[in-house]
Amino acid sequence: SGSGCSNNNNNTGAAAAVDTAAVLAVISREVRSAQEPTRLEALRWVHFLLVRNEAEVFGQLALLLSALLDALGAPSERTVLGALAVLGQVAAHPQHFRRVLSALVDRFRGDEGLALLQRGGPLVVRRLCAAMGAGRVFAELASLLDEERGDLPFASAMVQALNLVLLTASETRGLRDALRRAGAKSGGGDEGRRPKRPQQQGGKVDDGDNQQTDEEEEQEEEEGARVWRALYPAWSHSCGAALSLCLLAQADGHACAMLGRLSALPLGAGALVQLARLVQLLECPAFAPLRLRLLEPPPPPPPAYSGGDGGGAGGGGSPLVRALYALLMILPQSSAFRTLGARLAAAAPAAQANGRGGGGALECDGATASQREWERRDWPELLD
């Protein structure tokens, strides 16, 4: 028994005497190996050391992050996923979360970084969202990009890549729903409203699970509003991304005002390409609720409305319809122009029929909803 205790003490002393910095230096070199088995084994060692002695590993974090970020460019998906798993372990610690994302953003700089962003960036962001929450990851990345001043083209490319993940990835579906609900609460369309809570016989409200659901929806709306405020400044690096964010969150009036500002600018080929891509994104599943809102009847004019411009795309119709017609008029005649024009032409008869029939399942609040949208937020200040 005494001999066993002595051996255990010796083993403990040997473990304590391990030079973690030297081990990590070797591991960091092997993570960059040309041989996939070597890379995977090195990543397993990093995972082991983080579990056993994370404090010493964090002391060499700069060396480790450099190797892990280089591994993201490996041709093997297993290596990339292994590196992402370790990065997730590190970022799970609040004190290192921003540092990891900042290093990731820097890894995407330059020609080589841009190629990595286009090739593997969506996978990296999706995995981080799955591990740490889409709202948290996107808000932090937006904060970093909002501070970008030295390389605005890079910031624009990053925002466009992130926006595509936001609108199409399954990992960001909850975030899209939260943004949509937050916009509906502040004055959007009907799809964001809560359904009526079921009642039992006698008119009593069935509480319990429904009450919990209401509370969860309130939290999602608050989260959506918080993330919207975090994303908007950074998303303004890209006109297409900013417009898609507004349309997703049902800030239709602000999107219309933004397009008015864009029409006064000399739009280059890059901006027009972004707007054409936006039209393509409007056809994706994330914007199905927006397309359904095109069927809503035109709202009645607000009390102060004088009827001076005679209706049409400029004066009549919902803010959403006016925004999409404004986008149509800015676009050159191209495939994007024809796609958006066909969508609006298909929706117009149904919207007019709903208006003559007094509305229906898609009936909206009309001007009241639009007015609430503009009263709740200082939209003109955002345009400046």
N, C-alpha and C positions, 0 to 999 in steps of 0.2 A: 504493500500500500504506500509506504513511504517513498519507495523507488518511483511509483507511478506519479506521485505528487511532484517529485523532483523533475521527472521528465516533462510534466505539464508546465512547470515553471520555466524550464529551459526553452520549451517551444514558444511560450509567451514572450520570453526575452528575445528570442530570435526573430519573432514576428515584429516586435517593437523596433528591432534594429534595422529593419528593411529600409533602404533609402528610396522612399516613394518618388522623390524628384527624379532620381536616376531611372527608376522603372518606367515612369511616365515618359521620359525622354525617349527610351527605347520603344515604348508602345506607340508614341506619336510618329516615330519614324516608320514603324511597321504598318500603321494605318494607311500610309501612302504607298505601300508595297504594290508591285505589279501583279502579285499573286493573290487571287481572291481568298483562298483559305487563310492566308496570313493576315489579310485585312480583317476578316471575320473573327479570327482568334484574338487579334489585338483589341477589337471592339468589345469582345466578351471580357477581356481583362479590365478594360476601363469600367465596365458595368460592375465587375467584382470589387474593384477598388472603391468605387463610389458607395457600394453597400457596406464595405468593411471599414473604410477610413476616409469618409468624404471630406473632412476638414483639410487633410493634407492634399487631397486631389484639388480642392478649390484653391489651395495656395499656388498651384501650377495651372490655373485655369486658362491663362492667356495662351500657353503652349498647347494645351489640350483643345481649346476652341479652334485654333488654327488648323490642327490636324483633322478635326471632325468636319469642319466646313470644306476642307479640301476633299474629304471622302464623299461629299454630296455630289461631286462631279464624276464619281467612279462610273464605269460603264455597267456595272452589276447592280441590279435593283436591290439585291440582298444586302450589299454593302451600304447603299443609300439608306435603306430602312433601318439597318443597324445603327448607323450614325445618327439618324433622326431619333431613334429610341434613346440613345445616350444624351443627345441634346435635350430631349424632353425631361430626362432625369435631372439635368442641371437646371433647366428653366423652371422646374417645379418649385425651386426655392425662390421665394419672392425677391431676395436680395440679388439674385442673378438673372431674373427674368428679362429685364430690360437690356442687360449686357448681352445676353444671348441673341436677342432679336436685333440689337444694334450691330453685332458682329455679322449676323446673317444678311442684313441690308448692305453692309459694306462688301460682303462677298459677291454681291450681284453687280458691283461697279465695273466699269471698263468693258472692253469688247468681249473678253472671256467671260466675265460675270454676266453680261447681257445674254450671251449664248446659253449659259447655265440657267438663267432666269426663264428663258423661253422654252428650254428643254425640260428642266426639272423643277422650276419654281412652283408651279401649281401643286405638285405632289408634296413638296416641302411644306407649303402653307396649309394644305389640307390635313396633313398628319399632325402638325402643331395644333390646328384647330380641334382635331379629334382628341388630342391629349390634354389640352389646357382650356378649351372653350373658345368658340369662334369670336364672341364679343370681346373677350379679353385680348386675344391675339390681334384682331383687327384694330382695336382702339390703340394698342401700343405701337403697332406699325404705323398707323396714321399719325400718331404723335411724333415719331421719329422723322417721317417724311415731311411733316409740316415745318419742321425745323431746317429742312434742306434749303440752302440758299446758294451754294456754290455750283451745283449741277442740276439745273431745272429740267433738262431733257431726261436725265436719269430718274428724277422724281416722277416725271410724267409716265415714263415707261413702267416704273414700279407700280404706280397707281392703276394703270391700265391692266396690268397683270393681276393685281389684287382684286380689281373690280370684276374681272372675269370669273375668278374663284368665288367671289361673293354671290354672283348671280347664277352660277351653274353647279357648284359643288353640293353634294348631299350633306357634307359636314357643316355647311353654312345655311341649311334650310331653316333652322330655328331662328337664326339671326335675321334672315329675310322676313320671316313671319313677324318677328318683334318690331322690325322697322316699319312694316306695313301697318301693324296695329297701332303703333305710336302715331303714325301719320293720320290714320283714320280717326283716332281720338281727338286730334287737334283740328279736324275738319276735312277729312277725306271722304271716300265713298263708302257704300254700304257694306262691302265685304269685310271691313275691319270691325264692324260693330259686333257686340256680343249678342248671341241669340237670347231670346227670352228664356228665363229659367222655368223649368217644368213645374206644373202645379198638380197637387193631388186633388181628389174630389173634395168639394167644399171650398175650393179657392185657396187652400193653404199652400204655401211655397215649400217645395221639397228642398230642404237645406242639406247639410252634410257634405257630400262629395261636390255638389254644385257650388257651395260656398267656397270650398277649397279651390275649385276651378277658377272662380272669380278672382280670388286672391292671387293665384298663379298668373292669370292674365294681366292683372294690375302690375305685377312684378315684371312681366315680359314687356309691357308697354313702357315702364320706366327704364328698363334696360335698353329698349330700342331707341328711346329718346336720347339717352346718354350716349349710346354709340353713334347715333346720327350726328350729334354735336361734335363728337370726336373725329368722325370721318370727314365731315364737310370741308374743313380748311385744307386738308391734304388732298382730297378728291378734286379740289379746285385747280390742281396742277394739270388736269385733263378735262377739257370741255365735255367730251363724251361721257366720262365717268361721273362728273358732277351732275349732268342731266339725268343719267340713269339712276343715280342715287335719289334725286328729287322725285322722279317718276315712280320709283319703287316705294318711297315713303309717302306717296300721294301728295307731295308738295307741288301740285300742278301749276298753281298760279306763279310760284317762284320759278319754275321751269320756263313758263311763258315769258316772264320778265327777263330771265337769263338769255333766252333766245333773242329777245329784242336787243339786248346789249351786244350779243354776238353779231347780229346783222349789221351793226354799225362799224365792225372791225374788218380789216383786210384779212379774211380767212385764207390761210395757206393750204397747201395740199394735205399737210399733216392733220390739220383740224377737220377738213372735209372727210378724210379717211376715218377719223374717229366718229364723226356723225353718221357716216355710212355703216360703221360697225354697230353703232347704237341701234339703227334700224334693224339690223340682223338680230341683235339681242332682244328687241321687243317681240320677236317671234318665238323666243324660248319659253319654257314652262313657267319661269319665275314671273313673267309678265302676263300670264293668263288672266289674273284678276283685273289688270289694267285694260286688257282687250275687252273684257266683259263690261267694264264701265263705259265703254264707247256706246253701248246699247241704252244707256240711261237717257231719258228725255232731256232736252235742253232746259236749264233752270229758268224760272221767271226772272226778269230783271229786278235788281234791288230797288228799294223805294226811291233812292236818289238818282236812278238811271233816267237819262233824258231821251234815250233812243236816237241819239244823233247820228250814229253811223249805220243804222239800218240793218243790223244783225250780220249774219254770215260768219266766216271764220274769224274776222277781226273783232266783231262786237257781240255776236250771239254765240250760243253753244257754251258748253262747260269749259272751265280753264284747261282741262285735259285736251279737249278737242282743239281749242285755240293753240295750245302748245304744239300739238302734233301737226297742225296745219302750218304753223310757223316753221317747224323743222322741215316740212315738205318744201316750203318756199325757199329756204336757204340752200337746200341740196341742189346740186346740178342734176339735170335729167340723166339718170343712170339706173342701174338695177335697183339700188336702194330707193330711189325716187318712185319707181314703179311699184315696188313692194309696199311701201307706206301708202301710196296713193290708192292702191287696190284695197288695202285694209280699211282706210277711211271711207272709200266709196261703198264697201260692203256693209259698213256699220250704219251709214247715214239713213237708209230707209227704215231700218229697225228702230233707230232712235226717234225718228219722226213719228212712226206708228205708235210707239210707247207714249209719246207726248200727246197724240190725239186721243189715245185710249185712257188718259188719266194716270199713266204710269203702270206699275205692276210690281213683279218681284224685284225688278232692278230700279225701282223708283228711288230717287235720292232727295236730299234735303233742299236742293236748289241753292239759291244765293246764300241762305243761312250758313250752310257748310263752308262755302267759299269765304264768306266774311270771317268765320271763326278762324280759318286757316291763317288769314292775314293779320288778325288781331292777336293771335297767340305768340307769334314770332316777329322779330324785327327784320323782315325780309329785305327791305331796301339797304339796310346796313351790310348785309351779307354780300350784296352785289358790289359794294365798294371794296 
